[in-house]
Amino acid sequence: MRTIANITDDLRSDILAGVFPPGDRLVELHLSERYAVGRASVRSALVELATEGLVERTANRGATVRRISIAEAIQITEARAALESLIARHAARHATAADCSELEGIVARMRIAVAEDEASIYSGLNSTLHTRLREISRHTVADSLVENLRNRSAHHQYRLASMPGRSAESVEQHASIVAAVVAHDGDAAASAMHDHLVSVIEALRKWDTAPAIRAVAGGRRSERGAGSRRSIGS
């Protein structure tokens, strides 16, 4: 028997994957059919996701996938900069030889994705790298907080990955983070992560003021199709 937690996880994954884009109405009847559960279970899942900031519930209108403004995305990234710098520092302290080899392998695959202009694949690897750093850090409180923050701004993160030249810049920043973790240099790892996320903030600000960039990125998304999207990182 499926639990409310299972349904919540499925709906969260679908929102992050772009199955339900920002602004989409989440109709209880349709969701109950999609996930083969009762409407009460769907309602409970929507309440939980509203607390996570992914869903907005309005009286007499129901639930919709919450839109995140550029201004809010910047604030989220500022908070991430503080938390993920801490995570990088702890990852440098705890990383094993196997962890280091895995992180270097992810960066190598990210470079290939950049070379082949595969924004969707790059975004997935980006997410994997940040997730592994959180796990390696063993800082469970920061891990939980960052996961929620990243989920809330996932839509903007994917859009940034589609910006011309952004992935090439980003992969070198991630390579610097991993190099510091592999060297077990906590200060350098924290600094590299902070610099990376500051660059994300700068990219968000450029996005907000440059319609031409948005148009190019939007065209790339249309070519690849929304079905290729997944939960991603910046």
Secondary structure, 3 states (H helix, E strand, C coil): CCCHHHHHHHHHHHHHCCCCCCCCEECHHHHHHHHCCCHHHHHHHHHHHHHCCCEEEECCCEEEECCCCHHHHHHHHHHHHHHHHHHHHHHHHHCCHHHHHHHHHHHHHHHHHHHCCCHHHHHHHHHHHHHHHHHHHCCHHHHHHHHHHHHHCHHHHHHHHCCCCHHHHHHHHHHHHHHHHHCCCHHHHHHHHHHHHHHHHHHHHHHHHCHHHHHHHHHHHHHHCHHHCCCCCC
